[in-house]
Amino acid sequence: MEEILRIENQQVDLIPNTIRRTIQINDLGSAEGRESSYSQTVKLPKTSRNQRVFNFLGVSGNMSDSPYLKLSCDYVVDGIPLIIKGYTEVKSTGSHYEVVIYDGVIDIAEKLKGKTLGSLDYSDLNHYLSRANYLNSFDNTEGYIYALGRFIDEEFISGIRAERQVPSVYTHTLWDKIFSELDVNYTGEFFENNTDFRSEVVTPPQGYEVEDITPTVNSIGSYDTDTASYLENSNTPIFTIFNTLGFDTTFNDSRVTFGSNGVITFNQTMSTEILIDTTYSVATTGYYTIRAVLNDITIKSEVLNHGQSSVSLLVNLSVEAGDEFYITTTANDTGFVSGPTETEDGSSNITYNVNYTVEASVSISVVTGGFLVDFNKMMGDLPQVDFIKDVMQRYGLIFRPAKNTDGYEFIQFMDLLTDKNNAEDWSDKLDGVSKEKYGVPYAKENKATYSYHEDIVIPTHDGSLLLDNENLKPEKSLFDSPYEIPTTGIKYRNETMYLHPVWEKETEDGEEVIKVKDSPIKTFRIKRINKSFSAQYFNDANLINITDEIPYLTLENMSMQYFLDTYYPAYKLVINRFKEIDVTLNLSLIDVHDLDLFKLKYLKQTGKYYYLNKIKHSAGGKLSSGVLIEINQ
């Protein structure tokens, strides 16, 4: 057996058969955390090669930073990649280097540390305050939407003032932005098909000054990119193609300079609007995107769906002299084209493929005047990791690294725990059952909660997961949301208007003035109601009149009890009569490589289906140990 461990792209010396891994995605006994696969402490010999890898850590007088860094690592056995894009932590140094290897899931939380919703790039959503942008947003199902709400605390509503309505951002748009800025792909049917998730929005916690200034948009020129065409096959597990689109045509204007490498340099400070109309053809395998990039930071991206189609990107940018803009495509294979299969020598034969053709027409305009609605100044300081955690907990999501890529796959617990049709028969892999266990870290009442406005005495939107196990303690917290439930009470046109005050009225020198204020961040669902609607825009005598599906902010189907009743019944069924078995298993290297934690396992020896909670495996070991949780009928 050949074991290869690479740390920081350098092969290290190993003591054979000493890497024992725990493979898992989530402990079904706890909904509180999503866990990474990891190794037990591995002892690496203190050879000269390993000393060089760790920058002479443990040698007298060394200045190595290795114990304070996440060191990239890959682990391959007999040609089969068991860990790709993982990382290593050095725990101690003595006669050996003692390290722990992780598969990278935890790294998402690490990458998000210190990042807030307000620090995301909203160049594609920032827009000029206007009647048209306000009204056109009503049909939006992504990006932002001016859904009706109360944003000034008033005793009554005499009419809607469009300039005092606040745009909310779709939750799925924020999710996509977070992963796009991490440059991490994510997949899962949930993100496209779950109507609850796709109708949910976050309302900015910070108000803003408004001015009645009409923007003027003047084109300075258009150009066509060249055609990027790429076909590539590879046996490399991490296989990504980056391609910057060059120029097929250009135009002359002193405000921009066309470089030789597809980069446009802006020569002065100005506000711009850039429209990118893309046509493309991509293969039926792989993951493809087109991205607008400013100063090497992606400001807008769109997924290129398999087949032939077109997509448009519109961005509003405030640029300075020297800023560089370009358009790029990315492509990687997110699955196997063939394999993995074992060759005669026991190694795997895996092929990865990308195949695409992309071109674009680009229009650049300069914008003068106008009041820019800037989401960076509105979205506040909610940590991105708390936003991600809240979505995953309310909707019962778990995730795992997409095999041999930089991406992640997501699934809902309710889908995994009820999908017996796609269960894998592990009867021939079972060596024996050593123990049954019944303890679970829950209570009789497990509470999921929001925070509340001080005027709300009785919580209205919390929920409880109730268990009838007499041996459990009375209650515990299941999870808490970072969002606040608002007050209500006023209706407009017979529809509830929820209060999210980001402006307040004050009296100064005998005159009423409106000032900006902050309000705790909130989440709502979009409810569209067919009715006639009118609103005034500043002092314009021409009202905005429309009869159509009018979007309102609502708390319908936003209670924690709704989420628990909708997305946790299968989970409740499992933990209510919790039974966990410790097993020994006969698993080959290919079994471990192909291990699918998103599928139930069936054992004919017990006649039961199980959730695979974790596996402990050594490449050179004859047997693996595992923990299976019984699925109740």
C-alpha positions as CSV (number, residue, x, y, z in Angstrom):
1,M,0.0,0.0,0.0
2,E,1.3,3.4,-1.0
3,E,0.3,6.4,1.3
4,I,1.1,9.9,0.2
5,L,0.5,12.9,2.5
6,R,1.3,16.3,1.0
7,I,1.4,19.3,3.3
8,E,1.8,22.7,1.6
9,N,2.3,20.8,-1.7
10,Q,5.3,18.9,-0.2
11,Q,5.3,15.2,0.4
12,V,6.1,14.3,4.0
13,D,7.5,11.2,5.5
14,L,4.9,9.0,7.2
15,I,4.9,6.1,9.7
16,P,2.9,3.6,7.7
17,N,-0.8,2.9,8.6
18,T,-1.0,5.5,11.3
19,I,-3.5,7.9,9.8
20,R,-6.9,7.1,11.4
21,R,-9.7,9.3,10.2
22,T,-13.1,10.1,11.6
23,I,-15.4,10.8,8.6
24,Q,-18.7,12.7,9.4
25,I,-20.9,15.6,8.3
26,N,-23.2,16.1,11.3
27,D,-23.8,14.4,14.6
28,L,-27.5,13.4,14.4
29,G,-27.6,13.6,18.1
30,S,-27.2,17.4,18.0
31,A,-28.8,20.0,15.6
32,E,-26.5,22.7,17.0
33,G,-23.3,22.1,15.0
34,R,-22.1,20.9,11.6
35,E,-18.9,19.0,11.9
36,S,-15.8,18.4,9.8
37,S,-14.1,15.1,9.2
38,Y,-10.7,14.8,10.9
39,S,-7.9,12.5,11.8
40,Q,-6.8,11.4,15.2
41,T,-3.4,12.9,16.2
42,V,-0.9,11.7,13.6
43,K,2.8,11.4,14.6
44,L,5.1,12.4,11.8
45,P,8.8,11.4,12.1
46,K,11.2,14.3,12.6
47,T,13.1,13.7,9.4
48,S,15.1,16.3,7.6
49,R,12.4,16.4,4.9
50,N,9.6,17.0,7.5
51,Q,11.7,19.6,9.2
52,R,11.9,21.5,5.9
53,V,8.1,21.2,5.4
54,F,7.5,22.7,8.9
55,N,10.2,25.4,8.4
56,F,12.4,23.7,11.0
57,L,9.8,23.8,13.7
58,G,11.2,22.2,16.9
59,V,14.8,23.0,16.0
60,S,16.7,25.3,18.4
61,G,16.3,28.9,17.4
62,N,13.6,28.3,14.8
63,M,11.1,31.1,13.8
64,S,8.5,28.8,12.3
65,D,4.9,30.0,12.0
66,S,3.6,26.5,11.2
67,P,1.7,25.9,14.6
68,Y,-0.3,29.1,13.9
69,L,-1.3,28.4,10.3
70,K,-3.8,26.1,8.5
71,L,-1.4,24.2,6.3
72,S,-3.0,22.8,3.1
73,C,-2.9,19.0,2.7
74,D,-3.9,16.2,0.4
75,Y,-3.9,12.5,1.4
76,V,-3.8,9.8,-1.4
77,V,-3.7,6.0,-0.9
78,D,-2.9,3.7,-3.8
79,G,-3.8,6.6,-6.2
80,I,-7.2,7.1,-4.5
81,P,-7.6,10.7,-3.2
82,L,-9.1,10.4,0.3
83,I,-8.6,14.0,1.3
84,I,-8.3,16.9,-1.2
85,K,-8.0,20.5,-0.2
86,G,-7.9,19.7,3.5
87,Y,-5.7,21.4,6.0
88,T,-3.3,20.4,8.8
89,E,-2.9,21.8,12.3
90,V,0.4,21.2,14.2
91,K,-0.5,20.4,17.8
92,S,2.9,19.7,19.4
93,T,6.5,18.9,18.8
94,G,8.7,16.4,20.7
95,S,10.3,13.4,19.3
96,H,7.7,13.6,16.5
97,Y,5.5,16.3,14.9
98,E,2.0,15.7,16.2
99,V,-0.6,16.9,13.7
100,V,-4.4,16.7,13.1
101,I,-5.8,16.6,9.5
102,Y,-9.2,18.1,8.6
103,D,-11.1,17.8,5.4
104,G,-11.8,21.6,5.1
105,V,-15.5,22.0,6.1
106,I,-14.6,23.9,9.3
107,D,-12.6,26.2,7.0
108,I,-15.8,28.0,5.8
109,A,-16.4,29.3,9.3
110,E,-12.8,30.3,9.6
111,K,-12.9,32.2,6.2
112,L,-16.0,34.1,7.4
113,K,-14.6,35.3,10.6
114,G,-14.8,39.1,11.0
115,K,-17.1,39.4,7.9
116,T,-20.5,41.0,8.2
117,L,-23.5,41.4,5.8
118,G,-22.4,45.1,5.5
119,S,-19.0,44.0,4.2
120,L,-20.4,42.2,1.2
121,D,-20.0,43.8,-2.3
122,Y,-23.4,45.2,-3.4
123,S,-22.3,46.9,-6.6
124,D,-24.8,44.9,-8.6
125,L,-27.7,45.8,-6.2
126,N,-26.8,49.5,-5.5
127,H,-29.2,51.6,-7.6
128,Y,-30.3,55.2,-8.0
129,L,-33.5,56.2,-6.2
130,S,-36.2,56.7,-8.8
131,R,-39.8,56.0,-9.5
132,A,-38.8,53.4,-12.1
133,N,-36.4,51.4,-9.9
134,Y,-38.9,51.5,-7.1
135,L,-41.8,50.2,-9.2
136,N,-39.7,47.7,-11.3
137,S,-38.5,46.0,-8.1
138,F,-42.0,44.7,-7.4
139,D,-41.5,41.8,-9.8
140,N,-38.0,40.9,-8.5
141,T,-37.5,37.4,-7.2
142,E,-33.8,38.0,-6.5
143,G,-31.6,40.9,-5.6
144,Y,-33.7,43.6,-3.9
145,I,-37.4,44.4,-3.6
146,Y,-39.3,47.4,-2.2
147,A,-41.9,45.3,-0.4
148,L,-44.4,47.4,1.6
149,G,-43.7,48.0,5.3
150,R,-43.8,50.7,8.0
151,F,-40.3,52.3,8.1
152,I,-41.4,55.4,10.2
153,D,-43.3,54.9,13.4
154,E,-46.5,56.7,12.8
155,E,-49.9,56.5,14.5
156,F,-51.7,56.1,11.1
157,I,-50.8,55.7,7.4
158,S,-52.3,58.3,5.2
159,G,-50.6,57.0,2.1
160,I,-47.4,55.4,0.8
161,R,-44.3,57.6,0.3
162,A,-42.1,55.7,-2.1
163,E,-38.9,57.5,-1.0
164,R,-39.6,56.3,2.6
165,Q,-39.9,52.6,1.7
166,V,-36.7,50.5,2.2
167,P,-35.5,47.9,-0.2
168,S,-35.1,44.4,1.3
169,V,-32.6,41.9,0.0
170,Y,-33.5,38.3,-0.8
171,T,-32.0,35.8,1.6
172,H,-30.9,33.6,-1.3
173,T,-29.1,36.5,-2.9
174,L,-27.2,37.2,0.3
175,W,-26.3,33.5,0.6
176,D,-25.1,33.5,-3.0
177,K,-23.0,36.6,-2.4
178,I,-21.3,35.1,0.6
179,F,-20.2,32.0,-1.2
180,S,-19.3,33.9,-4.4
181,E,-17.0,36.2,-2.4
182,L,-15.4,33.1,-0.8
183,D,-15.0,31.8,-4.4
184,V,-16.7,28.6,-3.3
185,N,-19.3,26.7,-5.3
186,Y,-22.4,25.3,-3.6
187,T,-25.0,22.9,-4.9
188,G,-28.3,21.4,-3.7
189,E,-31.9,21.1,-5.0
190,F,-33.0,23.1,-1.9
191,F,-31.6,26.4,-3.2
192,E,-33.6,26.3,-6.4
193,N,-36.8,24.5,-5.4
194,N,-37.6,25.6,-1.8
195,T,-40.2,28.3,-2.1
196,D,-39.9,29.3,1.5
197,F,-36.2,30.0,1.2
198,R,-36.6,31.8,-2.1
199,S,-39.4,34.1,-0.8
200,E,-37.5,35.2,2.3
201,V,-35.9,38.6,2.6
202,V,-33.7,40.5,5.1
203,T,-34.6,44.1,5.8
204,P,-31.6,46.4,6.3
205,P,-31.2,47.7,9.9
206,Q,-29.8,51.1,9.0
207,G,-31.7,54.0,7.5
208,Y,-30.2,56.6,5.0
209,E,-30.7,60.2,4.0
210,V,-32.8,60.6,0.8
211,E,-32.6,63.3,-1.8
212,D,-34.8,64.0,-4.8
213,I,-32.1,64.0,-7.5
214,T,-32.7,62.4,-10.9
215,P,-29.7,60.6,-12.4
216,T,-28.6,61.1,-16.0
217,V,-27.2,58.1,-17.8
218,N,-25.1,58.7,-20.9
219,S,-23.4,56.0,-22.9
220,I,-19.6,56.4,-23.5
221,G,-19.3,53.3,-25.7
222,S,-19.8,49.6,-26.3
223,Y,-17.4,46.7,-27.2
224,D,-17.5,43.0,-27.9
225,T,-15.3,40.5,-26.2
226,D,-13.6,37.7,-28.0
227,T,-15.0,34.2,-27.9
228,A,-13.6,32.1,-25.1
229,S,-13.7,28.4,-26.0
230,Y,-12.3,25.7,-23.9
231,L,-12.3,21.9,-23.9
232,E,-10.1,20.1,-21.3
233,N,-9.9,16.7,-19.8
234,S,-7.8,16.0,-16.7
235,N,-7.0,13.4,-14.1
236,T,-6.2,16.1,-11.6
237,P,-8.8,16.1,-8.7
238,I,-8.8,19.9,-8.3
239,F,-9.4,21.1,-11.8
240,T,-10.5,24.7,-12.4
241,I,-10.2,26.8,-15.6
242,F,-10.0,30.6,-15.4
243,N,-10.3,32.6,-18.6
244,T,-10.3,36.4,-18.9
245,L,-12.3,37.5,-22.0
246,G,-10.2,39.7,-24.3
247,F,-11.4,42.3,-26.8
248,D,-12.8,41.6,-30.3
249,T,-13.8,45.3,-30.7
250,T,-13.0,48.5,-28.7
251,F,-14.0,52.2,-28.7
252,N,-12.1,55.4,-28.1
253,D,-12.9,57.5,-25.0
254,S,-10.4,59.4,-22.8
255,R,-12.1,58.1,-19.7
256,V,-11.2,54.4,-20.3
257,T,-8.1,52.6,-21.7
258,F,-8.3,49.1,-23.2
259,G,-5.4,46.9,-22.2
260,S,-3.9,44.0,-24.1
261,N,-5.1,41.4,-21.7
262,G,-8.9,42.0,-21.5
263,V,-8.5,44.7,-18.7
264,I,-10.1,48.1,-19.0
265,T,-8.5,50.8,-16.9
266,F,-10.7,53.8,-15.8
267,N,-8.8,57.1,-16.1
268,Q,-10.9,59.3,-13.8
269,T,-13.3,59.1,-10.9
270,M,-16.9,58.7,-12.0
271,S,-20.1,56.7,-11.4
272,T,-20.7,54.1,-14.1
273,E,-23.3,51.7,-15.2
274,I,-22.0,48.6,-17.0
275,L,-24.3,46.2,-18.9
276,I,-22.9,42.8,-19.9
277,D,-25.0,40.7,-22.4
278,T,-23.5,37.2,-22.5
279,T,-24.3,34.3,-24.8
280,Y,-22.8,30.9,-24.1
281,S,-22.8,27.1,-24.7
282,V,-21.6,24.8,-21.9
283,A,-21.4,21.1,-21.4
284,T,-23.8,18.9,-19.4
285,T,-21.1,18.3,-16.8
286,G,-19.3,20.8,-14.6
287,Y,-20.0,24.2,-13.0
288,Y,-19.6,27.4,-14.9
289,T,-19.8,31.1,-14.1
290,I,-19.3,34.4,-15.7
291,R,-18.0,37.2,-13.4
292,A,-17.6,41.0,-13.5
293,V,-14.4,41.8,-11.7
294,L,-13.2,45.2,-10.3
295,N,-9.6,45.4,-9.0
296,D,-9.5,41.6,-8.8
297,I,-12.7,41.4,-6.7
298,T,-15.8,39.7,-8.1
299,I,-18.6,42.2,-8.0
300,K,-21.2,40.3,-9.9
301,S,-21.5,36.7,-11.0
302,E,-24.0,34.5,-12.8
303,V,-24.1,30.7,-13.1
304,L,-24.1,29.5,-16.7
305,N,-26.6,26.7,-16.8
306,H,-25.9,23.6,-18.9
307,G,-26.8,24.0,-22.6
308,Q,-27.0,27.1,-24.8
309,S,-28.5,30.3,-23.5
310,S,-27.8,34.0,-22.6
311,V,-27.5,36.0,-19.4
312,S,-27.2,39.7,-18.6
313,L,-25.3,41.3,-15.8
314,L,-25.9,45.0,-14.8
315,V,-23.6,46.7,-12.3
316,N,-23.5,50.3,-10.9
317,L,-20.0,51.2,-9.9
318,S,-18.3,54.2,-8.4
319,V,-14.8,54.0,-9.9
320,E,-11.6,55.9,-9.3
321,A,-8.7,56.7,-11.7
322,G,-6.6,53.5,-12.0
323,D,-9.4,51.0,-11.2
324,E,-9.3,48.0,-13.4
325,F,-12.3,46.1,-14.7
326,Y,-12.5,42.8,-16.6
327,I,-14.8,39.9,-17.3
328,T,-13.8,36.3,-16.6
329,T,-15.2,32.8,-16.8
330,T,-14.6,30.0,-14.4
331,A,-15.2,26.3,-15.0
332,N,-14.6,23.1,-13.0
333,D,-16.0,19.6,-13.0
334,T,-18.1,19.0,-10.0
335,G,-18.6,15.2,-10.6
336,F,-17.1,12.2,-12.2
337,V,-17.4,11.8,-15.9
338,S,-16.3,8.2,-15.5
339,G,-15.3,6.2,-12.4
340,P,-14.0,6.1,-9.9
341,T,-13.0,2.6,-11.0
342,E,-10.2,0.4,-9.8
343,T,-7.4,-0.4,-12.3
344,E,-5.5,-3.6,-12.3
345,D,-2.9,-2.2,-9.9
346,G,-5.7,-1.2,-7.4
347,S,-5.5,2.6,-8.2
348,S,-8.4,4.7,-9.4
349,N,-9.1,5.9,-12.9
350,I,-10.9,9.3,-12.6
351,T,-11.6,11.7,-15.5
352,Y,-12.6,15.4,-15.1
353,N,-14.0,17.5,-18.0
354,V,-15.0,21.1,-18.8
355,N,-16.3,22.2,-22.2
356,Y,-17.6,25.7,-22.9
357,T,-17.9,28.7,-25.3
358,V,-18.7,32.2,-24.0
359,E,-18.8,35.7,-25.5
360,A,-20.3,39.0,-24.4
361,S,-21.3,42.5,-25.6
362,V,-20.6,45.2,-23.1
363,S,-22.0,48.8,-22.8
364,I,-20.4,51.4,-20.5
365,S,-22.3,54.5,-19.4
366,V,-21.4,57.4,-17.1
367,V,-24.0,58.4,-14.5
368,T,-24.3,61.9,-13.2
369,G,-26.5,63.2,-10.4
370,G,-29.0,60.9,-8.7
371,F,-29.1,59.5,-5.1
372,L,-27.4,56.1,-4.9
373,V,-29.0,53.6,-2.5
374,D,-25.9,51.9,-1.1
375,F,-26.5,48.6,0.6
376,N,-23.0,48.6,2.2
377,K,-24.2,51.5,4.3
378,M,-27.5,49.8,5.2
379,M,-26.9,46.1,5.9
380,G,-25.2,46.5,9.3
381,D,-22.9,44.2,11.3
382,L,-24.6,40.8,11.4
383,P,-21.8,38.3,11.1
384,Q,-22.0,36.3,7.9
385,V,-21.4,33.1,9.8
386,D,-24.4,33.8,12.0
387,F,-26.5,34.4,8.8
388,I,-25.4,31.1,7.3
389,K,-25.9,29.2,10.6
390,D,-29.5,30.7,11.0
391,V,-30.5,29.5,7.5
392,M,-29.1,26.1,8.0
393,Q,-30.8,25.6,11.4
394,R,-34.2,26.9,10.5
395,Y,-34.3,24.8,7.2
396,G,-32.5,21.8,8.7
397,L,-29.6,21.9,6.2
398,I,-26.4,19.9,6.4
399,F,-23.4,20.0,4.0
400,R,-20.3,18.1,2.9
401,P,-17.4,18.9,0.6
402,A,-18.3,18.1,-3.1
403,K,-16.0,15.3,-4.0
404,N,-12.6,16.4,-5.2
405,T,-13.6,20.1,-5.7
406,D,-13.5,23.4,-3.9
407,G,-17.3,23.3,-3.5
408,Y,-19.9,22.0,-1.1
409,E,-23.1,20.0,-1.4
410,F,-26.2,20.7,0.8
411,I,-29.2,18.6,1.6
412,Q,-32.1,18.9,4.1
413,F,-32.2,16.4,6.9
414,M,-35.8,15.7,6.1
415,D,-34.9,14.5,2.6
416,L,-31.9,12.4,3.8
417,L,-33.8,10.7,6.6
418,T,-36.9,9.8,4.5
419,D,-35.2,8.7,1.3
420,K,-35.2,4.9,1.8
421,N,-35.5,4.3,-2.0
422,N,-32.0,5.4,-2.6
423,A,-30.5,3.7,0.5
424,E,-27.4,1.7,0.1
425,D,-27.3,-2.0,1.2
426,W,-24.4,-2.4,3.6
427,S,-25.3,-5.8,4.7
428,D,-22.2,-7.4,3.2
429,K,-20.0,-4.7,4.8
430,L,-21.2,-5.3,8.4
431,D,-18.7,-7.3,10.5
432,G,-20.6,-7.0,13.8
433,V,-22.6,-4.8,16.2
434,S,-20.8,-4.2,19.5
435,K,-23.2,-1.9,21.4
436,E,-26.5,-0.1,21.4
437,K,-26.8,3.4,23.0
438,Y,-29.9,5.5,23.8
439,G,-28.7,8.8,25.3
440,V,-29.4,12.0,23.4
441,P,-28.5,15.6,24.3
442,Y,-32.1,16.9,24.2
443,A,-34.9,17.8,26.6
444,K,-38.6,17.2,26.7
445,E,-39.1,20.7,25.3
446,N,-36.4,22.0,22.9
447,K,-37.0,25.7,22.1
448,A,-36.2,27.6,18.9
449,T,-36.4,31.4,19.4
450,Y,-36.2,34.9,17.9
451,S,-35.5,38.1,19.7
452,Y,-38.4,40.5,20.3
453,H,-39.1,44.2,20.4
454,E,-39.4,45.4,24.0
455,D,-43.2,46.1,23.5
456,I,-43.8,42.4,22.8
457,V,-44.4,40.7,26.2
458,I,-45.4,37.3,25.0
459,P,-43.2,35.7,22.3
460,T,-45.4,35.1,19.3
461,H,-43.1,33.4,16.8
462,D,-41.0,30.9,18.8
463,G,-41.4,27.1,18.5
464,S,-40.7,23.9,20.4
465,L,-39.7,20.4,19.4
466,L,-41.4,18.2,22.0
467,L,-40.1,14.7,23.0
468,D,-41.8,12.2,25.2
469,N,-38.8,10.6,26.7
470,E,-39.3,10.6,30.5
471,N,-35.5,10.5,31.2
472,L,-34.8,13.9,29.6
473,K,-34.5,17.2,31.5
474,P,-37.5,19.6,31.2
475,E,-36.2,22.1,28.5
476,K,-33.2,23.4,26.6
477,S,-32.4,25.8,23.8
478,L,-32.4,24.1,20.4
479,F,-31.2,27.2,18.5
480,D,-31.7,31.0,18.5
481,S,-32.2,33.3,15.5
482,P,-30.3,36.7,15.2
483,Y,-33.4,38.4,13.9
484,E,-36.0,40.4,15.8
485,I,-39.8,40.0,15.5
486,P,-41.3,43.4,14.9
487,T,-44.4,45.0,16.3
488,T,-47.5,45.5,14.2
489,G,-51.0,46.8,14.6
490,I,-51.6,49.2,11.7
491,K,-53.1,48.1,8.5
492,Y,-53.0,49.7,5.1
493,R,-55.7,48.7,2.6
494,N,-56.7,45.8,4.9
495,E,-53.2,44.4,5.0
496,T,-50.8,44.3,8.0
497,M,-47.9,46.7,7.9
498,Y,-45.0,45.5,10.0
499,L,-42.9,48.1,11.8
500,H,-39.2,48.4,11.0
501,P,-38.3,52.0,11.9
502,V,-35.2,53.3,10.2
503,W,-36.4,56.9,10.2
504,E,-38.1,58.9,13.0
505,K,-39.9,62.2,13.1
506,E,-38.6,64.9,15.3
507,T,-39.4,68.6,15.9
508,E,-36.6,71.1,15.5
509,D,-37.3,74.9,15.9
510,G,-41.0,74.2,15.5
511,E,-40.6,72.2,12.3
512,E,-41.0,68.5,11.7
513,V,-37.9,66.8,10.4
514,I,-37.1,63.2,9.6
515,K,-33.9,61.7,10.9
516,V,-32.1,58.4,10.3
517,K,-32.1,55.8,13.0
518,D,-31.0,52.1,13.4
519,S,-33.4,49.2,14.0
520,P,-32.5,45.6,14.8
521,I,-32.2,43.5,11.7
522,K,-35.3,41.5,10.7
523,T,-36.3,38.8,8.3
524,F,-39.7,38.5,6.5
525,R,-41.4,36.6,3.7
526,I,-42.7,38.3,0.6
527,K,-46.5,38.1,0.2
528,R,-47.9,39.3,-3.1
529,I,-51.5,40.5,-3.1
530,N,-53.4,41.5,-6.2
531,K,-54.9,45.0,-5.7
532,S,-54.8,48.6,-6.8
533,F,-52.0,50.6,-5.3
534,S,-50.8,54.2,-5.4
535,A,-47.8,56.0,-3.9
536,Q,-46.3,59.5,-4.0
537,Y,-42.7,60.0,-4.9
538,F,-41.3,63.1,-3.1
539,N,-43.5,66.0,-4.2
540,D,-44.3,64.7,-7.6
541,A,-47.9,65.4,-8.3
542,N,-48.1,62.4,-10.6
543,L,-48.8,59.5,-8.3
544,I,-47.4,56.0,-8.9
545,N,-50.6,54.0,-9.8
546,I,-50.6,50.3,-10.4
547,T,-53.1,47.4,-10.2
548,D,-51.0,44.2,-9.9
549,E,-49.4,41.8,-7.5
550,I,-48.2,44.1,-4.8
551,P,-45.4,42.8,-2.5
552,Y,-45.8,43.1,1.2
553,L,-43.5,42.2,4.1
554,T,-45.2,39.4,6.1
555,L,-44.4,37.0,8.9
556,E,-46.7,34.3,7.5
557,N,-44.9,30.9,7.8
558,M,-42.0,32.6,9.5
559,S,-42.6,31.3,13.1
560,M,-40.1,28.8,14.5
561,Q,-43.0,26.4,15.0
562,Y,-43.6,26.5,11.3
563,F,-40.0,25.6,10.6
564,L,-40.0,22.8,13.1
565,D,-43.3,21.4,11.9
566,T,-42.3,21.6,8.3
567,Y,-38.6,20.6,8.2
568,Y,-38.0,18.6,11.4
569,P,-40.7,15.8,11.6
570,A,-38.3,13.1,10.4
571,Y,-35.6,14.4,12.7
572,K,-37.9,14.4,15.7
573,L,-39.0,10.8,14.9
574,V,-35.4,9.7,15.0
575,I,-34.4,11.4,18.3
576,N,-37.7,10.7,20.1
577,R,-36.8,7.0,20.3
578,F,-33.1,7.4,19.8
579,K,-31.0,4.3,19.1
580,E,-27.4,4.4,18.1
581,I,-25.3,1.3,17.3
582,D,-21.5,0.9,17.3
583,V,-20.4,-1.4,14.4
584,T,-17.3,-2.8,12.8
585,L,-17.2,-2.7,9.0
586,N,-15.3,-4.2,6.1
587,L,-14.6,-1.2,3.9
588,S,-12.1,-1.0,1.0
589,L,-10.3,2.1,-0.1
590,I,-12.8,2.6,-2.9
591,D,-15.7,2.2,-0.4
592,V,-14.1,5.0,1.7
593,H,-13.5,7.2,-1.4
594,D,-17.1,6.7,-2.5
595,L,-18.6,7.0,1.0
596,D,-21.9,8.8,0.6
597,L,-23.0,10.4,3.9
598,F,-26.1,11.7,2.1
599,K,-27.6,8.2,1.8
600,L,-29.2,5.9,4.4
601,K,-27.7,2.5,4.9
602,Y,-29.7,-0.7,5.1
603,L,-28.7,-3.8,7.1
604,K,-30.6,-7.0,6.4
605,Q,-29.2,-8.4,9.7
606,T,-31.5,-6.1,11.6
607,G,-34.0,-5.2,8.9
608,K,-33.5,-1.5,9.6
609,Y,-32.4,1.6,7.8
610,Y,-29.7,3.8,9.4
611,Y,-28.1,7.2,9.2
612,L,-24.3,7.0,9.0
613,N,-23.2,9.2,11.9
614,K,-19.5,8.7,11.5
615,I,-16.8,6.2,10.4
616,K,-13.3,5.7,11.8
617,H,-11.0,4.3,9.2
618,S,-7.3,3.5,8.8
619,A,-6.0,3.0,5.3
620,G,-4.0,-0.1,6.4
621,G,-6.5,-1.5,8.8
622,K,-8.6,-4.6,8.1
623,L,-11.8,-3.2,9.8
624,S,-13.3,0.2,10.2
625,S,-15.5,1.2,13.1
626,G,-18.7,3.2,12.7
627,V,-21.7,4.7,14.4
628,L,-25.1,4.2,12.9
629,I,-28.4,5.8,14.0
630,E,-31.6,3.8,13.5
631,I,-34.4,5.4,11.4
632,N,-37.7,4.9,13.1
633,Q,-40.6,3.8,10.9
